[in-house]
Amino acid sequence: MLQGGPPEDSRPDPRPGASNIVILDSLRYDTWLSARPRVLERLGPVERRWSYASWTAPSHYNLLMGLLPHKSPTGVYASDYYKLDYRRYAERLGVPGLEFEQLLPSLYLPTFLRNKLGYRTGAMVSMPVLNRHTPISRDFDSYRLMDRHNDMAAMLEGLKFDTDRPSFYLLNVGETHYPYATPEEDPAEWPRIPGLHGVVRQLDQATAGGDPSHPFFSQEQMDQLRQRQVRALGYLDGVFERLFDLLPKNTWVVVTADHGELFGEGGYFGHGPIAHEKVLEVPFVEGRLR
């Protein structure tokens, strides 16, 4: 068990059902429209929404606070939108009358689900910035950084669902993250930015006085990279079919992205310290599997 918490025999009596949030890392909304994932459409129509952050770690913190990508509504007070958004958990979790105040003081979904509703909580993540030593892992019974950043299918082998209490899983999926590669693809064929996903090693080189510079992608290369993301989502649709077959009946599933991606718009590539709508624009779909 991570971060302490009550033993299972002292947790509240569980409610029926289960809940899962699947985060497709770096996935753009219009990539979803291009890929047209048919299995995922079983959850409902995809929505265009907006992430609270443009980078993996802060976005996941918001997601685990219960703040799913928002609709960027106009003419409303932010406090009213938050209140209505949190009330959606009454349907997702089958808890009538659920209000924002019930998530206090921790304001953290794994804590609320485990300690107040009796869930077993688990996470499998693809990005090293989400490893189990970070605050993100708080109040998960199990938490695993996957051996490969692009293998959602391997996550399915670790899913466990018991009949005595519901489960909550967070899955951070890396196939849609740069280099947008499926598990069977030869790494020698991946596009390359120097460093680990083009970030960590470059920062190390800069600190050591090295030269992290490299030629920027041409727009033709950008278009090819975007098509790689489209193909990655098409592949993942088949993995979701296997996931849906594994999930217990009455499971609520949310599928979204932590942030979007830039493929040349405004001279940008990727995500992170970028102020552009395409790095915040994400797909969102949710529904209950019967």
C-alpha positions in Angstrom: 0.0 0.0 0.0 1.3 3.4 -0.9 1.2 6.5 1.4 -0.5 4.7 4.3 -4.3 4.8 4.6 -6.8 2.5 6.3 -6.6 -1.3 5.8 -9.3 -2.7 3.6 -11.3 -4.3 6.5 -11.7 -0.8 8.0 -12.8 0.9 4.9 -16.5 1.8 4.2 -18.7 -0.8 2.7 -18.2 -0.6 -1.0 -20.8 0.4 -3.6 -21.3 -1.6 -6.8 -19.5 -0.7 -10.0 -16.1 0.5 -10.8 -14.5 3.6 -12.3 -11.6 4.2 -14.6 -9.8 7.2 -16.1 -7.7 6.6 -19.1 -5.4 9.5 -20.2 -4.0 9.3 -23.7 -0.9 11.3 -23.3 -0.5 14.3 -25.7 -3.5 13.5 -27.8 -5.0 16.3 -29.8 -8.8 16.6 -30.3 -8.5 16.7 -34.1 -6.3 13.6 -34.1 -9.3 11.8 -32.6 -11.5 13.2 -35.3 -9.1 12.0 -38.0 -8.7 8.5 -36.4 -12.4 8.0 -35.8 -11.9 5.3 -33.1 -15.1 3.1 -33.4 -14.7 1.1 -30.2 -14.3 4.3 -28.1 -17.5 5.6 -29.6 -19.3 3.0 -27.5 -18.8 5.4 -24.6 -20.6 8.2 -26.3 -19.9 11.2 -28.5 -16.5 12.8 -28.2 -16.4 16.4 -26.9 -13.9 19.2 -27.5 -12.6 20.2 -24.1 -9.7 22.1 -22.6 -7.0 20.9 -20.3 -6.1 22.9 -17.2 -2.4 22.5 -18.0 -0.1 22.0 -21.0 2.3 19.5 -19.4 1.9 15.9 -18.1 2.6 16.3 -14.4 0.5 19.4 -13.5 -2.3 18.1 -15.7 -2.4 14.8 -13.9 -2.5 16.5 -10.6 -5.6 18.5 -11.7 -7.2 15.3 -13.1 -6.7 13.5 -9.8 -8.2 16.5 -8.0 -11.3 15.6 -10.0 -10.9 18.5 -12.4 -11.5 16.8 -15.7 -10.9 18.8 -18.9 -13.3 21.7 -19.0 -15.7 23.2 -21.6 -14.4 26.7 -21.3 -17.9 28.1 -20.8 -18.7 31.8 -21.1 -21.2 33.9 -19.1 -20.8 31.8 -15.9 -18.9 32.1 -12.6 -15.9 29.8 -12.3 -17.2 28.7 -8.9 -20.5 27.6 -10.4 -18.8 25.6 -13.1 -16.6 23.8 -10.6 -19.7 23.0 -8.5 -21.6 21.5 -11.4 -18.6 19.6 -12.7 -18.0 18.0 -9.3 -21.7 17.0 -9.1 -21.1 14.8 -12.2 -19.3 12.4 -9.9 -22.7 11.6 -8.3 -23.5 9.7 -11.6 -20.0 8.5 -12.3 -19.7 6.9 -8.8 -23.3 6.2 -8.0 -23.3 8.4 -4.9 -26.5 10.5 -4.8 -26.1 14.1 -3.6 -22.3 14.1 -3.9 -21.0 17.6 -3.4 -17.6 19.3 -3.6 -17.3 19.5 0.2 -17.3 15.7 0.5 -13.9 15.6 -1.3 -12.4 17.9 1.4 -9.9 18.2 3.0 -7.7 16.1 0.7 -9.4 17.2 -2.5 -7.8 14.1 -4.2 -9.8 11.4 -6.0 -7.7 8.4 -4.9 -8.0 9.5 -1.2 -11.8 10.0 -1.4 -12.5 6.8 -3.3 -10.3 4.6 -1.1 -10.9 6.1 2.3 -14.5 7.3 2.0 -16.1 5.0 -0.6 -14.1 1.8 0.0 -12.5 1.5 -3.5 -9.3 -0.3 -4.3 -7.1 2.2 -6.2 -4.5 1.5 -8.8 -2.5 3.4 -11.4 -0.3 2.4 -14.3 1.7 5.2 -15.9 3.9 5.5 -19.0 5.7 8.8 -18.4 8.7 8.9 -15.9 7.6 12.3 -14.6 4.7 10.4 -13.0 6.8 7.7 -11.2 5.8 6.4 -7.8 8.1 8.7 -5.9 6.2 11.8 -7.1 3.2 13.2 -5.1 0.9 12.0 -7.9 1.1 8.4 -6.4 -0.6 9.5 -3.2 -3.2 7.1 -1.8 -3.0 4.5 -4.6 -3.0 0.9 -3.3 -0.8 0.0 -6.3 1.2 2.2 -8.6 3.4 1.2 -11.4 5.6 2.9 -14.0 5.5 0.6 -17.0 8.6 -0.9 -18.5 7.9 0.7 -21.9 6.3 4.1 -22.5 4.2 2.8 -25.4 2.5 -0.4 -24.4 -1.1 0.0 -23.1 -1.7 -3.7 -23.9 0.8 -4.6 -21.1 -1.4 -2.6 -18.7 -4.3 -4.9 -19.3 -2.3 -7.8 -17.8 -2.1 -5.9 -14.5 -5.7 -5.1 -14.1 -7.5 -6.9 -11.3 -11.1 -6.6 -10.4 -12.6 -8.3 -7.3 -16.3 -9.0 -6.5 -16.1 -7.7 -2.9 -15.4 -4.1 -3.7 -15.1 -1.8 -6.7 -11.8 -0.6 -8.2 -10.5 2.7 -9.6 -7.7 2.7 -12.1 -5.8 5.5 -13.6 -4.1 4.6 -16.9 -1.6 7.0 -18.5 -1.1 5.7 -22.0 2.0 6.7 -24.0 1.5 5.5 -27.6 0.1 8.9 -28.5 3.1 10.7 -26.9 6.2 11.5 -29.0 7.5 9.5 -30.9 3.9 8.2 -31.4 5.0 4.6 -31.7 3.1 1.3 -31.3 4.7 -1.5 -29.3 5.6 -3.7 -32.4 7.3 -0.8 -34.2 11.1 -1.1 -34.4 12.6 1.7 -32.3 15.2 2.2 -35.0 12.4 3.5 -37.2 11.2 6.1 -34.7 11.7 9.8 -35.4 14.4 11.2 -33.2 14.9 14.3 -31.1 18.1 14.0 -29.1 17.5 13.0 -25.5 14.7 11.1 -23.7 11.6 12.2 -25.6 13.6 15.3 -26.5 13.6 16.8 -23.0 15.5 15.2 -20.1 18.9 14.6 -21.8 18.8 18.0 -23.4 18.3 19.6 -20.0 21.2 17.6 -18.7 23.4 18.7 -21.6 22.5 22.3 -21.1 23.4 22.1 -17.4 26.8 20.4 -18.2 27.6 23.1 -20.8 26.8 21.0 -23.8 25.0 22.1 -26.9 21.4 20.8 -27.0 20.6 22.5 -30.3 19.3 20.5 -33.2 17.6 21.4 -36.5 13.8 22.0 -36.2 11.4 19.8 -38.0 10.2 20.9 -41.4 6.4 21.2 -41.9 6.5 18.0 -44.0 8.1 16.2 -41.1 5.5 17.8 -38.7 2.7 16.5 -40.9 4.2 13.0 -40.8 4.5 13.1 -37.0 0.8 14.1 -36.7 -0.1 11.1 -39.0 1.9 8.9 -36.6 -0.3 10.1 -33.8 -3.4 9.3 -35.8 -2.2 5.8 -36.5 -1.3 5.3 -32.8 -4.8 6.1 -31.8 -6.2 3.8 -34.4 -4.1 1.0 -33.0 -5.2 1.9 -29.4 -8.9 1.5 -30.4 -8.2 -2.2 -30.7 -6.6 -2.3 -27.2 -9.7 -0.5 -25.8 -11.8 -3.3 -27.2 -9.8 -5.7 -25.1 -10.0 -3.4 -22.1 -13.8 -3.1 -22.4 -14.1 -6.9 -22.4 -12.2 -7.1 -19.2 -14.0 -4.4 -17.2 -16.8 -5.5 -14.9 -20.4 -4.5 -15.7 -21.5 -1.1 -14.5 -18.0 0.4 -15.0 -17.8 4.1 -15.7 -15.0 5.0 -18.1 -13.5 8.4 -18.8 -11.1 8.7 -21.8 -9.4 12.0 -22.4 -5.9 13.5 -22.8 -3.7 15.4 -20.3 -2.9 18.0 -23.0 -2.7 18.4 -26.7 0.3 18.7 -29.1 1.7 21.2 -31.6 2.7 20.1 -35.0 4.1 23.3 -36.5 1.2 25.7 -35.6 2.7 29.0 -34.7 6.2 27.6 -35.1 5.8 25.2 -32.2 6.3 21.5 -31.8 5.3 19.4 -28.9 3.9 20.6 -25.6 5.0 22.2 -22.3 6.0 25.9 -22.0 3.8 26.8 -24.9 0.9 29.3 -25.0 -1.3 28.0 -27.9 -4.9 26.6 -27.9 -3.8 23.4 -29.6 -1.7 22.4 -26.6 -4.8 22.7 -24.4 -7.5 21.4 -26.7 -8.2 17.7 -25.9 -10.9 15.1 -26.7 -13.2 13.9 -23.9 -15.6 11.0 -23.8 -17.2 9.2 -21.0 -19.9 6.6 -20.3 -21.0 3.5 -18.4 -20.3 0.0 -19.9 -23.4 -2.2 -19.4 
